[in-house]
Amino acid sequence: MIDFLIVEDSCEKYDNICKVIRTIQADFDIKRAENVADAITLVKKRKFSFLIVDIQLPDSQSENSEVNSNAGLELIKWIKHSQKRKKCLPPDNILILSQYSELIEKHSSDFTRTRVFSYLYSREDCKWESDVKDCIEEYILKKTDNIKKSDEENIIYSVHGINTYGEWQDELSQFIKSKFDGLFNHIPYKYQYFPIYSFLNPFLRKREVKRLIKDLEHCARRAPNATVHLVGHSFGTHVICEALDKITVELSPKIGNVVLVNSVIKSGYDWSNIVKKHGINKIVNECGINDRVLILSQMTAFGLGMAGRTGFKGKLYDTLTNRYFKGGHSSLFTDQHFQDWCTVLASDTIKNIDERGKVTKLDAFKNSLIIASPYVLGLFLSYLSYRVFF
């Protein structure tokens, strides 16, 4: 999808720019910001194909805000600076469109340095119209010629856990083919057999994360128009989480929703940065309240936990949903769960389920002991090392 953000306080000029853009394609998605503050808000949330900006703009929507003669340039500098700090999603193309030739000449070196195209806007001279159209059409050609496009609208990447070949992924493929054929293209991502000693080694875990990142980048190149949803089980949830955190926004496919099953991620993990970075609408965390495997993850795997048993903390304004079921580490691969996952991936809707009972004193004691187990184990190993070496 090619979309535009036009930062322009003049309604007449904004309408003229829109008319030119829509002569290329009538249904282009066009957003407007009338000042710098509103533009920054939109750029933080979304990656636009084109940013078209005036040089002279109000800084904010306030009645007392005067027109800043360098506002457009300051906005571009903010974008370039924030891009390096990963605080915004930089547009693919930035165009300056000003009716003041002296301002364009004054800042021409800045535009060249920041790789920004500048054009002189005029009611009498329509050259700017052909310049802008040429720029847009060239961008469309590059996307068409350099990338083998895919008609797939929704792709599901599934990632399995350790000590398995991901048999449940084959079951999910069969279910999607029978119930959602044509809506999703399921790609079972398999990294072959991943033993438990590799799971306990943080460096070997990072290697699998890097492989998934490369796979997602390849997907973005082959299917640039697709939305990629992610479903992970056990260790696969960690691989998905780290890949979403580490992948560069510019190289990432558009991420849809995420389903985590029996997750080995820590319960206190902060998802806010990933949600903001990729614009994720829904994360569903499927918990097995009798999952004993995750207790071992909590106790022995450095940096991992048992969110697939206890749930994640917080809801991120209903973005994050924990669902609790009676069952163990691989008991949630049923047609009903597959149905729920496909529904939330397609429509952002999921029914809340909580099969936990009332917490007894014994339950509270056991849960407290399990949560504290990594610290107890760490103290024990420290004491043991002290006795051996000193």
Secondary structure, 3 states (H helix, E strand, C coil): CCEEEEECCCHHHHHHHHHHHHCCCCCCEEEEECCHHHHHHHHHHCCCCEEEECCCEECCCCCCCCEECCHHHHHHHHHHHHHHCCCCCCCCEEEEEECCHHHHHHCHHHHHHCCCEEEECCCCCCHHHHHHHHHHHHHHHHHHHHCCCCCCCEEEEEECCCCCCCHHHHHHHHHHHHHCECCEEEEEECCCCCCHHHHCCHHHHHHHHHHHHHHHHHHHHHCCCCEEEEEEECHHHHHHHHHHHHCCHHHCCEEEEEEEECCCCCCCCCCHHHHHHHCCCCEEEEEECCCCHHHHHHHHCCCCCCHHHHCCCCCCCCCEEEEEECCCCCCCCCHHHHHHHHHHHHHCCCCCCECCCCCCHHHHHHHHHHHHHHHHHHHHHHHHHHHHHC
